[in-house]
Amino acid sequence: MSIKKQYQDYHLQLLQDKMDAFSDMIQALAAGEQTDAKSSAGDKHETAVSMAQLEQERINKQLALLQQQYLRLKAIDATAVHQRVGLGSLVFLNSFKIFMGVSLPKTEVQGHQIIGISPETPIGEAVLGKQAGDTFSVNGVSYRILELY
């Protein structure tokens, strides 16, 4: 399996696991809210319900963000070989390696430490459209594209 495909599959599973965990939290909060509604009364009850609703909204926002990342990552063709940096490109820079698509933590794949970068980040914007051998600068730091997949 290619490095790009392995990286993509690993992070798709990681994102799916996180989405499942958030869904479970939302269900638990909803169940707790129903239980509280049956057994409590007064100001403490209203405060508890409000806190649970705020937590549920916060988790729903995080879940929506994870779903967007998942769909964006899933839509990338990890088998494509790129001549210019675009979504799904694996880029070996002089100082680190990036996978262009979604901002993700550094992950070791086949002995390479790879960081997921969104095209909306400063480095993502600067590297888009470049090809092997090109140089670019972000915040006063110069980078060179050594290899592109």
DSSP file with accessible surface (Angstrom, degrees, kcal/mol):
  #  RESIDUE AA STRUCTURE BP1 BP2  ACC     N-H-->O    O-->H-N    N-H-->O    O-->H-N    TCO  KAPPA ALPHA  PHI   PSI    X-CA   Y-CA   Z-CA
    1    1 A M              0   0  148      0, 0.0     0, 0.0     0, 0.0     0, 0.0   0.000 360.0 360.0 360.0 139.8    0.0    0.0    0.0
    2    2 A S     >  -     0   0   57      1,-0.1     4,-2.6     4,-0.0     5,-0.2  -0.238 360.0-115.8 -69.3 159.2    1.3    3.5   -0.9
    3    3 A I  H  > S+     0   0   28      1,-0.2     4,-2.7     2,-0.2     5,-0.2   0.921 116.2  51.0 -59.7 -44.8    2.3    5.9    1.8
    4    4 A K  H  > S+     0   0   12      1,-0.2     4,-2.8     2,-0.2    -1,-0.2   0.929 111.7  45.8 -62.0 -45.3   -0.5    8.3    0.8
    5    5 A K  H  > S+     0   0   71     73,-0.3     4,-3.0     2,-0.2     5,-0.2   0.912 113.6  49.3 -65.7 -41.4   -3.1    5.6    0.9
    6    6 A Q  H  X S+     0   0   75     -4,-2.6     4,-2.4     2,-0.2    -1,-0.2   0.921 112.6  47.9 -63.9 -42.5   -1.9    4.3    4.3
    7    7 A Y  H  X S+     0   0    0     -4,-2.7     4,-2.2    -5,-0.2     5,-0.2   0.940 114.0  47.2 -61.8 -47.6   -1.8    7.8    5.7
    8    8 A Q  H  X S+     0   0    5     -4,-2.8     4,-2.6    -5,-0.2    -2,-0.2   0.941 112.9  47.7 -60.9 -48.9   -5.3    8.5    4.4
    9    9 A D  H  X S+     0   0   56     -4,-3.0     4,-2.2     1,-0.2     5,-0.2   0.903 110.5  52.5 -60.9 -41.8   -6.8    5.2    5.7
   10   10 A Y  H  X S+     0   0  121     -4,-2.4     4,-2.2    -5,-0.2    -1,-0.2   0.940 113.8  42.3 -59.4 -47.9   -5.2    5.7    9.1
   11   11 A H  H  X S+     0   0    0     -4,-2.2     4,-2.8     2,-0.2     5,-0.2   0.833 109.6  56.9 -75.1 -29.5   -6.7    9.2    9.5
   12   12 A L  H  X S+     0   0   18     -4,-2.6     4,-2.5    -5,-0.2    -1,-0.2   0.935 111.1  44.8 -62.1 -43.1  -10.1    8.2    8.1
   13   13 A Q  H  X S+     0   0  107     -4,-2.2     4,-2.7     2,-0.2    -2,-0.2   0.917 112.8  51.0 -66.6 -41.2  -10.3    5.5   10.8
   14   14 A L  H  X S+     0   0   48     -4,-2.2     4,-2.1     1,-0.2    -2,-0.2   0.933 112.4  46.0 -61.2 -45.7   -9.1    8.0   13.5
   15   15 A L  H  X S+     0   0    4     -4,-2.8     4,-2.6     2,-0.2    -1,-0.2   0.905 111.9  51.8 -64.7 -40.1  -11.7   10.5   12.5
   16   16 A Q  H  X S+     0   0   57     -4,-2.5     4,-2.6    -5,-0.2    -2,-0.2   0.922 108.9  50.7 -62.6 -42.6  -14.4    7.8   12.4
   17   17 A D  H  X S+     0   0   81     -4,-2.7     4,-2.2     1,-0.2    -1,-0.2   0.908 111.6  47.7 -60.9 -42.1  -13.5    6.7   15.9
   18   18 A K  H  X S+     0   0   94     -4,-2.1     4,-2.5     2,-0.2    -2,-0.2   0.907 111.0  50.8 -66.2 -41.8  -13.7   10.3   17.1
   19   19 A M  H  X S+     0   0   14     -4,-2.6     4,-2.5     1,-0.2    -2,-0.2   0.914 110.1  50.3 -62.4 -41.0  -17.0   10.8   15.4
   20   20 A D  H  X S+     0   0   73     -4,-2.6     4,-2.3     2,-0.2    -1,-0.2   0.915 110.1  50.3 -61.7 -42.6  -18.4    7.7   17.1
   21   21 A A  H  X S+     0   0   46     -4,-2.2     4,-2.1     1,-0.2    -2,-0.2   0.917 111.5  47.6 -63.6 -43.1  -17.1    8.8   20.5
   22   22 A F  H  X S+     0   0   34     -4,-2.5     4,-2.4     2,-0.2    -1,-0.2   0.896 110.3  52.4 -65.6 -39.1  -18.8   12.2   20.1
   23   23 A S  H  X S+     0   0   42     -4,-2.5     4,-2.3     1,-0.2    -2,-0.2   0.915 109.1  50.4 -61.8 -41.4  -22.1   10.6   18.9
   24   24 A D  H  X S+     0   0  102     -4,-2.3     4,-2.4     1,-0.2    -2,-0.2   0.901 109.5  51.0 -62.5 -40.6  -22.0    8.4   22.0
   25   25 A M  H  X S+     0   0   78     -4,-2.1     4,-2.6     2,-0.2    -2,-0.2   0.914 109.4  50.4 -63.5 -41.4  -21.5   11.5   24.2
   26   26 A I  H  X S+     0   0   24     -4,-2.4     4,-2.5     1,-0.2    -2,-0.2   0.929 111.2  48.3 -63.5 -42.5  -24.4   13.2   22.6
   27   27 A Q  H  X S+     0   0  133     -4,-2.3     4,-2.5     1,-0.2    -1,-0.2   0.908 111.4  50.2 -64.1 -41.2  -26.6   10.1   23.2
   28   28 A A  H  X S+     0   0   64     -4,-2.4     4,-2.5     2,-0.2    -1,-0.2   0.908 111.1  48.7 -64.6 -41.4  -25.5    9.9   26.8
   29   29 A L  H  X S+     0   0   43     -4,-2.6     4,-2.3     2,-0.2    -2,-0.2   0.915 111.9  49.1 -64.5 -41.6  -26.2   13.6   27.4
   30   30 A A  H  X S+     0   0   35     -4,-2.5     4,-1.9     2,-0.2    -2,-0.2   0.917 112.5  47.8 -64.3 -41.8  -29.7   13.2   25.8
   31   31 A A  H  X S+     0   0   49     -4,-2.5     4,-2.1     1,-0.2    -2,-0.2   0.912 112.2  49.7 -65.4 -41.0  -30.4   10.2   28.0
   32   32 A G  H  X S+     0   0   30     -4,-2.5     4,-2.7     1,-0.2    -2,-0.2   0.876 107.8  54.3 -64.9 -36.7  -29.2   12.0   31.1
   33   33 A E  H  X S+     0   0   48     -4,-2.3     4,-2.0     2,-0.2    -1,-0.2   0.909 108.5  48.5 -64.8 -40.7  -31.4   15.0   30.2
   34   34 A Q  H  X S+     0   0  128     -4,-1.9     4,-1.3     2,-0.2    -2,-0.2   0.912 112.0  49.1 -66.1 -40.6  -34.5   12.7   30.0
   35   35 A T  H  X S+     0   0   86     -4,-2.1     4,-1.4     1,-0.2     3,-0.4   0.929 111.2  49.6 -64.5 -43.8  -33.7   11.1   33.3
   36   36 A D  H  X S+     0   0   55     -4,-2.7     4,-1.8     1,-0.2    -1,-0.2   0.872 105.8  57.5 -62.7 -36.6  -33.2   14.5   35.0
   37   37 A A  H  < S+     0   0   62     -4,-2.0    -1,-0.2     1,-0.2    -2,-0.2   0.841 109.3  45.5 -64.2 -31.3  -36.5   15.7   33.6
   38   38 A K  H  < S+     0   0  182     -4,-1.3    -1,-0.2    -3,-0.4    -2,-0.2   0.777 123.0  31.6 -81.6 -27.2  -38.3   12.9   35.3
   39   39 A S  H  < S+     0   0   87     -4,-1.4     2,-0.3    -3,-0.1    -2,-0.2   0.493 106.1  66.2-115.2  -4.2  -36.7   13.1   38.7
   40   40 A S     <  +     0   0   52     -4,-1.8     2,-0.3    -5,-0.1     0, 0.0  -0.855  46.1 179.2-123.8 159.6  -35.8   16.8   39.4
   41   41 A A        +     0   0   91     -2,-0.3     4,-0.3    -3,-0.0     3,-0.3  -0.983  42.1  28.7-149.8 157.0  -37.5   20.0   40.0
   42   42 A G  S  > S-     0   0   46     -2,-0.3     4,-1.9     1,-0.2     5,-0.1  -0.388 102.4 -35.3  95.0-170.0  -36.5   23.6   40.7
   43   43 A D  H  > S+     0   0  140      1,-0.2     4,-2.5     2,-0.2     5,-0.2   0.854 130.9  56.2 -63.0 -39.1  -33.5   25.9   40.0
   44   44 A K  H  > S+     0   0  186     -3,-0.3     4,-2.5     1,-0.2    -1,-0.2   0.908 107.7  50.0 -61.3 -39.8  -30.9   23.1   40.2
   45   45 A H  H  > S+     0   0   27     -4,-0.3     4,-2.6     2,-0.2     5,-0.2   0.942 110.3  49.0 -63.1 -47.0  -32.8   21.1   37.6
   46   46 A E  H  X S+     0   0  110     -4,-1.9     4,-2.4     1,-0.2    -2,-0.2   0.905 112.5  48.8 -61.6 -40.8  -33.0   24.1   35.2
   47   47 A T  H  X S+     0   0   87     -4,-2.5     4,-2.6     2,-0.2    -1,-0.2   0.928 111.5  49.1 -64.7 -44.1  -29.3   24.7   35.7
   48   48 A A  H  X S+     0   0   40     -4,-2.5     4,-2.3    -5,-0.2    -2,-0.2   0.916 112.2  48.0 -62.7 -42.7  -28.4   21.1   35.0
   49   49 A V  H  X S+     0   0   20     -4,-2.6     4,-2.4     2,-0.2    -1,-0.2   0.933 112.3  49.2 -64.8 -43.8  -30.5   21.0   31.9
   50   50 A S  H  X S+     0   0   58     -4,-2.4     4,-2.4    -5,-0.2    -2,-0.2   0.915 111.4  49.0 -61.9 -43.6  -29.0   24.2   30.6
   51   51 A M  H  X S+     0   0  124     -4,-2.6     4,-2.4     1,-0.2    -1,-0.2   0.912 111.5  49.5 -62.8 -42.5  -25.5   23.0   31.2
   52   52 A A  H  X S+     0   0   16     -4,-2.3     4,-2.5    -5,-0.2    -2,-0.2   0.903 110.7  50.1 -64.4 -39.5  -26.3   19.7   29.4
   53   53 A Q  H  X S+     0   0   85     -4,-2.4     4,-2.4     2,-0.2    -2,-0.2   0.909 110.4  49.5 -66.4 -40.7  -27.7   21.5   26.5
   54   54 A L  H  X S+     0   0  109     -4,-2.4     4,-2.3     2,-0.2    -2,-0.2   0.916 112.3  48.0 -63.3 -42.4  -24.6   23.8   26.2
   55   55 A E  H  X S+     0   0   67     -4,-2.4     4,-2.6     2,-0.2     5,-0.2   0.911 110.4  51.7 -64.2 -40.6  -22.4   20.7   26.3
   56   56 A Q  H  X S+     0   0   39     -4,-2.5     4,-2.5     1,-0.2    -2,-0.2   0.919 109.7  49.5 -63.9 -40.5  -24.5   19.0   23.7
   57   57 A E  H  X S+     0   0  108     -4,-2.4     4,-2.0     2,-0.2    -1,-0.2   0.909 110.7  50.3 -63.7 -42.3  -24.2   22.1   21.4
   58   58 A R  H  X S+     0   0  110     -4,-2.3     4,-2.0     1,-0.2    -2,-0.2   0.936 112.7  46.0 -62.2 -44.8  -20.4   22.2   21.9
   59   59 A I  H  X S+     0   0    1     -4,-2.6     4,-2.8     1,-0.2    -2,-0.2   0.902 109.3  55.3 -66.8 -38.7  -20.1   18.5   21.1
   60   60 A N  H  X S+     0   0   73     -4,-2.5     4,-2.4    -5,-0.2    -1,-0.2   0.898 107.6  50.0 -60.7 -39.3  -22.4   18.9   18.0
   61   61 A K  H  X S+     0   0  156     -4,-2.0     4,-2.0     2,-0.2    -1,-0.2   0.919 112.1  46.9 -64.8 -43.9  -20.1   21.6   16.7
   62   62 A Q  H  X S+     0   0   71     -4,-2.0     4,-2.4     2,-0.2    -2,-0.2   0.907 111.7  51.5 -64.4 -40.1  -17.0   19.4   17.1
   63   63 A L  H  X S+     0   0   16     -4,-2.8     4,-2.5     2,-0.2    -2,-0.2   0.919 108.2  51.4 -62.5 -42.7  -18.8   16.5   15.5
   64   64 A A  H  X S+     0   0   42     -4,-2.4     4,-2.2     1,-0.2    -1,-0.2   0.908 109.9  49.8 -62.1 -40.5  -19.8   18.7   12.5
   65   65 A L  H  X S+     0   0   96     -4,-2.0     4,-2.4     2,-0.2    -1,-0.2   0.928 110.8  49.1 -64.1 -44.2  -16.1   19.7   12.1
   66   66 A L  H  X S+     0   0   15     -4,-2.4     4,-2.8     1,-0.2    -2,-0.2   0.904 109.3  52.8 -61.8 -39.6  -14.9   16.1   12.2
   67   67 A Q  H  X S+     0   0   91     -4,-2.5     4,-2.6     2,-0.2    -1,-0.2   0.908 108.7  49.8 -64.2 -40.1  -17.5   15.1    9.7
   68   68 A Q  H  X S+     0   0  130     -4,-2.2     4,-2.4     2,-0.2    -2,-0.2   0.927 112.4  47.2 -62.7 -45.1  -16.3   17.9    7.3
   69   69 A Q  H  X S+     0   0   44     -4,-2.4     4,-2.7     1,-0.2     5,-0.2   0.918 112.1  50.9 -61.7 -44.3  -12.7   16.7    7.7
   70   70 A Y  H  X S+     0   0   44     -4,-2.8     4,-2.9     2,-0.2    -2,-0.2   0.941 112.1  45.6 -59.5 -49.8  -13.7   13.1    7.2
   71   71 A L  H  X S+     0   0  114     -4,-2.6     4,-1.7     1,-0.2    -1,-0.2   0.898 113.7  49.3 -63.9 -39.3  -15.6   13.9    4.0
   72   72 A R  H  X S+     0   0   80     -4,-2.4     4,-0.5    -5,-0.2    -1,-0.2   0.930 114.7  44.3 -65.4 -43.8  -12.8   16.1    2.6
   73   73 A L  H >< S+     0   0    0     -4,-2.7     3,-1.1     1,-0.2    -2,-0.2   0.908 112.2  52.4 -67.6 -40.5  -10.2   13.4    3.3
   74   74 A K  H 3< S+     0   0  121     -4,-2.9    -1,-0.2     1,-0.2    -2,-0.2   0.842 102.9  59.2 -65.1 -31.5  -12.4   10.6    1.9
   75   75 A A  H 3< S+     0   0   86     -4,-1.7     2,-0.3    -5,-0.2    -1,-0.2   0.656  84.6 101.4 -73.5 -13.2  -12.9   12.5   -1.3
   76   76 A I  S << S-     0   0   15     -3,-1.1     2,-1.1    -4,-0.5    12,-0.1  -0.525  72.7-135.0 -77.5 133.9   -9.1   12.6   -2.0
   77   77 A D    >   -     0   0   93     -2,-0.3     3,-1.1    10,-0.2    -1,-0.1  -0.770  20.7-173.7 -87.3 100.1   -7.8   10.2   -4.5
   78   78 A A  T 3  S+     0   0    3     -2,-1.1   -73,-0.3     1,-0.2   -74,-0.2   0.562  78.3  62.9 -74.9  -6.4   -4.7    8.9   -2.7
   79   79 A T  T 3  S+     0   0  102    -75,-0.1    -1,-0.2   -74,-0.1     2,-0.1   0.638  79.1 106.1 -91.2 -13.6   -3.6    6.9   -5.8
   80   80 A A    <   -     0   0   32     -3,-1.1     2,-0.5    69,-0.1    69,-0.0  -0.388  63.3-142.7 -69.0 141.0   -3.1    9.9   -8.0
   81   81 A V        -     0   0  110     68,-0.1     2,-0.4    -2,-0.1    68,-0.1  -0.906  20.2-146.1-103.2 130.4    0.4   11.1   -8.7
   82   82 A H        -     0   0   37     -2,-0.5     3,-0.1     1,-0.1    66,-0.1  -0.800  26.9-173.9-105.9 138.1    0.8   14.8   -8.9
   83   83 A Q  S    S+     0   0  148     -2,-0.4    49,-0.4     1,-0.2     2,-0.3   0.697  88.0  30.7 -91.1 -28.1    3.0   17.0  -11.0
   84   84 A R  S    S-     0   0  130     47,-0.1    47,-0.2    65,-0.0    -1,-0.2  -0.955 102.3 -91.7-128.3 150.3    1.9   20.1   -9.1
   85   85 A V        +     0   0    5     45,-3.0    44,-2.7    42,-0.3     2,-0.3  -0.407  65.0 133.9 -66.6 127.7    0.9   20.3   -5.5
   86   86 A G    >   -     0   0   18     42,-0.2     3,-2.3    -2,-0.2    14,-0.2  -0.866  62.6 -37.9-153.4-173.5   -2.9   19.9   -5.0
   87   87 A L  T 3  S+     0   0   83      1,-0.3    14,-0.2    -2,-0.3   -10,-0.2  -0.348 129.3  21.9 -57.3 130.2   -5.3   18.1   -2.8
   88   88 A G  T 3  S+     0   0    0     12,-3.5    -1,-0.3     1,-0.3     2,-0.2   0.396  89.3 140.7  91.4  -1.1   -3.9   14.6   -2.1
   89   89 A S    <   -     0   0    0     -3,-2.3    11,-2.8    11,-0.2     2,-0.6  -0.520  44.2-148.3 -75.2 139.4   -0.3   15.5   -2.8
   90   90 A L  E     -A   99   0A   4     59,-2.3    59,-2.7     9,-0.2     2,-0.5  -0.961  22.5-167.2-104.1 119.1    2.4   14.1   -0.6
   91   91 A V  E     -AB  98 148A   0      7,-3.1     7,-2.8    -2,-0.6     2,-0.8  -0.947  16.4-156.9-119.4 122.1    5.1   16.7   -0.5
   92   92 A F  E     -AB  97 147A  16     55,-2.7    54,-2.9    -2,-0.5    55,-1.5  -0.873  21.4-173.2 -96.0 109.1    8.6   16.1    0.8
   93   93 A L  E     - B   0 145A   7      3,-2.6    52,-0.2    -2,-0.8    50,-0.0  -0.508  40.4-100.3 -93.1 171.8   10.0   19.5    1.8
   94   94 A N  S    S+     0   0   86     50,-1.3     3,-0.1     1,-0.2    51,-0.1   0.766 121.2  26.9 -64.4 -22.8   13.6   20.2    2.9
   95   95 A S  S    S-     0   0   75      1,-0.3     2,-0.3    49,-0.2    -1,-0.2   0.633 130.1  -9.2-117.9 -17.2   12.5   20.2    6.6
   96   96 A F        -     0   0   52      2,-0.0    -3,-2.6    19,-0.0     2,-0.4  -0.970  64.1-104.7-165.7 177.6    9.4   18.0    6.8
   97   97 A K  E     -Ac  92 114A  55     16,-0.7    18,-2.3    -2,-0.3     2,-0.3  -0.925  30.3-167.9-119.2 139.0    6.8   16.1    4.9
   98   98 A I  E     -Ac  91 115A   0     -7,-2.8    -7,-3.1    -2,-0.4     2,-0.5  -0.934  18.9-149.6-128.1 150.5    3.2   17.2    4.3
   99   99 A F  E     -Ac  90 116A   0     16,-2.3    18,-2.8    -2,-0.3     2,-0.6  -0.985  27.8-137.0-112.9 117.9    0.0   15.6    3.0
  100  100 A M  E    S+ c   0 117A   0    -11,-2.8   -12,-3.5    -2,-0.5   -11,-0.2  -0.667  73.0  60.6 -82.9 118.5   -2.2   18.3    1.4
  101  101 A G  S    S+     0   0    0     16,-3.5     2,-0.4    -2,-0.6    -1,-0.2  -0.233  97.4  16.2 171.0 -66.6   -5.8   18.0    2.3
  102  102 A V  S    S-     0   0    5     -3,-0.3     2,-0.5    16,-0.2    -3,-0.1  -0.994  76.3-105.3-137.4 139.9   -6.9   18.3    5.9
  103  103 A S        +     0   0   54     -2,-0.4    14,-0.2    14,-0.1    -3,-0.1  -0.544  56.4 158.5 -67.8 117.2   -5.0   19.6    8.9
  104  104 A L  E     -D  116   0A  18     12,-1.3    12,-1.2    -2,-0.5    -5,-0.1  -0.961  42.1 -91.4-140.0 156.2   -4.0   16.5   10.9
  105  105 A P  E     -     0   0A  75      0, 0.0    11,-0.3     0, 0.0     9,-0.1  -0.191  55.9 -80.3 -68.2 161.4   -1.4   15.7   13.5
  106  106 A K  E     -     0   0A 128      9,-0.2     2,-0.4     7,-0.1     9,-0.2  -0.366  55.0-176.0 -61.4 133.6    2.0   14.4   12.6
  107  107 A T  E     -D  114   0A  17      7,-2.5     7,-2.8    -3,-0.1     2,-0.5  -0.998  24.7-127.6-137.2 139.1    1.8   10.6   11.9
  108  108 A E  E     +D  113   0A 124     -2,-0.4     2,-0.4     5,-0.2     5,-0.2  -0.771  31.2 172.9 -89.6 125.0    4.6    8.1   11.1
  109  109 A V  E >  S-D  112   0A   4      3,-2.7     3,-2.2    -2,-0.5  -106,-0.1  -0.987  70.0 -19.9-133.6 121.4    3.9    6.1    8.0
  110  110 A Q  T 3  S-     0   0  103     -2,-0.4     3,-0.1     1,-0.3    -1,-0.1   0.864 129.7 -48.7  49.5  41.6    6.5    3.7    6.6
  111  111 A G  T 3  S+     0   0   58      1,-0.2     2,-0.5     0, 0.0    -1,-0.3   0.505 116.3 113.5  82.5   3.5    9.2    5.5    8.5
  112  112 A H  E <   - D   0 109A  52     -3,-2.2    -3,-2.7     2,-0.0     2,-0.7  -0.922  61.8-139.5-111.7 132.6    8.2    9.0    7.4
  113  113 A Q  E     - D   0 108A  85     -2,-0.5   -16,-0.7    -5,-0.2     2,-0.4  -0.807  31.4-175.2 -86.6 116.4    6.8   11.7    9.8
  114  114 A I  E     -cD  97 107A   0     -7,-2.8    -7,-2.5    -2,-0.7     2,-0.4  -0.948  15.4-156.5-122.4 136.8    4.0   13.3    7.8
  115  115 A I  E     -c   98   0A  49    -18,-2.3   -16,-2.3    -2,-0.4     2,-0.4  -0.922  19.3-128.5-111.1 132.9    1.8   16.3    8.8
  116  116 A G  E     -cD  99 104A   3    -12,-1.2   -12,-1.3    -2,-0.4     2,-0.4  -0.659  29.1-167.9 -79.2 130.5   -1.6   16.9    7.3
  117  117 A I  E     -c  100   0A  19    -18,-2.8   -16,-3.5    -2,-0.4   -14,-0.1  -0.975  14.7-140.3-124.2 135.4   -2.0   20.4    5.9
  118  118 A S    >   -     0   0   11     -2,-0.4     3,-1.8   -18,-0.2     6,-0.4  -0.673  22.2-125.6 -86.5 145.3   -5.1   22.2    4.8
  119  119 A P  T 3  S+     0   0   15      0, 0.0     9,-0.1     0, 0.0    -1,-0.1   0.713 109.1  65.8 -63.5 -15.8   -4.9   24.4    1.7
  120  120 A E  T 3  S+     0   0  111      4,-0.1    -3,-0.0     5,-0.1     3,-0.0   0.586  82.9  92.4 -82.9  -9.6   -6.2   27.2    3.8
  121  121 A T  S <> S-     0   0   36     -3,-1.8     4,-3.1     1,-0.1     5,-0.3  -0.403  92.3-107.8 -78.2 161.0   -3.1   27.3    6.1
  122  122 A P  H  > S+     0   0   80      0, 0.0     4,-2.1     0, 0.0     5,-0.1   0.923 122.1  43.2 -56.3 -44.0   -0.3   29.7    5.2
  123  123 A I  H  > S+     0   0   29      2,-0.2     4,-2.3     1,-0.2     5,-0.2   0.920 113.2  53.1 -68.3 -40.8    2.0   26.8    4.1
  124  124 A G  H  > S+     0   0    0     -6,-0.4     4,-1.6     1,-0.2    -1,-0.2   0.928 111.1  45.8 -58.6 -45.6   -0.9   25.2    2.3
  125  125 A E  H  < S+     0   0  132     -4,-3.1    -1,-0.2     1,-0.2    -2,-0.2   0.907 114.2  48.9 -63.3 -40.9   -1.6   28.4    0.3
  126  126 A A  H  < S+     0   0   26     -4,-2.1    -2,-0.2    -5,-0.3    -1,-0.2   0.842 114.5  43.1 -70.6 -32.5    2.1   29.0   -0.4
  127  127 A V  H >< S+     0   0    0     -4,-2.3     3,-2.2    -5,-0.1   -42,-0.3   0.722  83.9 113.3 -90.0 -21.0    2.8   25.4   -1.7
  128  128 A L  T 3< S+     0   0   72     -4,-1.6   -42,-0.2     1,-0.3     3,-0.1  -0.240  86.7  11.5 -55.0 132.6   -0.4   24.9   -3.8
  129  129 A G  T 3  S+     0   0   35    -44,-2.7    -1,-0.3     1,-0.3   -43,-0.1   0.316  98.6 124.6  84.2  -8.9    0.4   24.7   -7.5
  130  130 A K    <   -     0   0   65     -3,-2.2   -45,-3.0   -46,-0.1    -1,-0.3  -0.312  45.7-149.3 -78.3 166.3    4.2   24.3   -7.0
  131  131 A Q    >   -     0   0   76    -47,-0.2     3,-2.3    -3,-0.1    14,-0.3  -0.829  36.8 -61.2-131.4 170.7    6.2   21.5   -8.3
  132  132 A A  T 3  S+     0   0   57    -49,-0.4    14,-0.2    -2,-0.3     3,-0.1  -0.248 122.9  25.9 -53.9 134.6    9.3   19.5   -7.4
  133  133 A G  T 3  S+     0   0   31     12,-3.1    -1,-0.3     1,-0.4    13,-0.1   0.113  92.9 124.0  96.7 -20.3   12.4   21.8   -7.2
  134  134 A D    <   -     0   0   49     -3,-2.3    11,-2.8    10,-0.1    -1,-0.4  -0.364  47.1-150.5 -71.5 154.3   10.3   24.9   -6.5
  135  135 A T  E     +E  144   0B  89      9,-0.2     2,-0.3    -3,-0.1     9,-0.2  -0.887  17.0 172.7-121.4 155.5   11.0   27.1   -3.4
  136  136 A F  E     -E  143   0B  17      7,-2.2     7,-3.2    -2,-0.3     2,-0.4  -0.961  20.2-133.4-153.6 167.1    8.7   29.2   -1.4
  137  137 A S  E     -E  142   0B  67     -2,-0.3     2,-0.4     5,-0.2     5,-0.2  -0.979  14.0-176.7-132.2 138.9    8.7   31.2    1.8
  138  138 A V  E >  S-E  141   0B  15      3,-2.4     3,-2.1    -2,-0.4   -15,-0.1  -0.989  77.2 -15.1-135.1 124.2    6.3   31.5    4.7
  139  139 A N  T 3  S-     0   0  151     -2,-0.4     3,-0.1     1,-0.3    -1,-0.1   0.868 129.3 -51.8  52.3  40.2    6.9   33.9    7.6
  140  140 A G  T 3  S+     0   0   74      1,-0.2     2,-0.5     0, 0.0    -1,-0.3   0.476 113.6 117.6  80.1   2.0   10.5   34.4    6.6
  141  141 A V  E <   -E  138   0B  73     -3,-2.1    -3,-2.4     2,-0.0     2,-0.3  -0.891  56.2-142.2-105.7 128.9   11.3   30.7    6.4
  142  142 A S  E     -E  137   0B  86     -2,-0.5     2,-0.3    -5,-0.2    -5,-0.2  -0.705  17.6-172.3 -92.9 140.2   12.3   29.2    3.1
  143  143 A Y  E     -E  136   0B  29     -7,-3.2    -7,-2.2    -2,-0.3     2,-0.4  -0.946   9.1-157.2-128.2 150.7   11.2   25.8    1.9
  144  144 A R  E     -E  135   0B 121     -2,-0.3   -50,-1.3    -9,-0.2     2,-0.8  -0.994  20.0-128.6-128.7 135.8   12.2   23.7   -1.1
  145  145 A I  E     +B   93   0A   1    -11,-2.8   -12,-3.1    -2,-0.4   -52,-0.2  -0.739  29.4 173.9 -84.6 112.7   10.1   20.9   -2.6
  146  146 A L  E     +     0   0A  93    -54,-2.9     2,-0.3    -2,-0.8    -1,-0.2   0.887  65.5   4.2 -85.5 -45.6   12.4   17.9   -2.8
  147  147 A E  E     -B   92   0A  84    -55,-1.5   -55,-2.7   -15,-0.1     2,-0.4  -0.984  60.1-161.3-141.9 153.8    9.8   15.3   -4.0
  148  148 A L  E      B   91   0A  22     -2,-0.3   -57,-0.2   -57,-0.2   -16,-0.1  -0.997 360.0 360.0-141.2 129.3    6.2   15.3   -4.9
  149  149 A Y              0   0   98    -59,-2.7   -59,-2.3    -2,-0.4   -68,-0.1  -0.937 360.0 360.0-125.9 360.0    3.8   12.3   -5.1
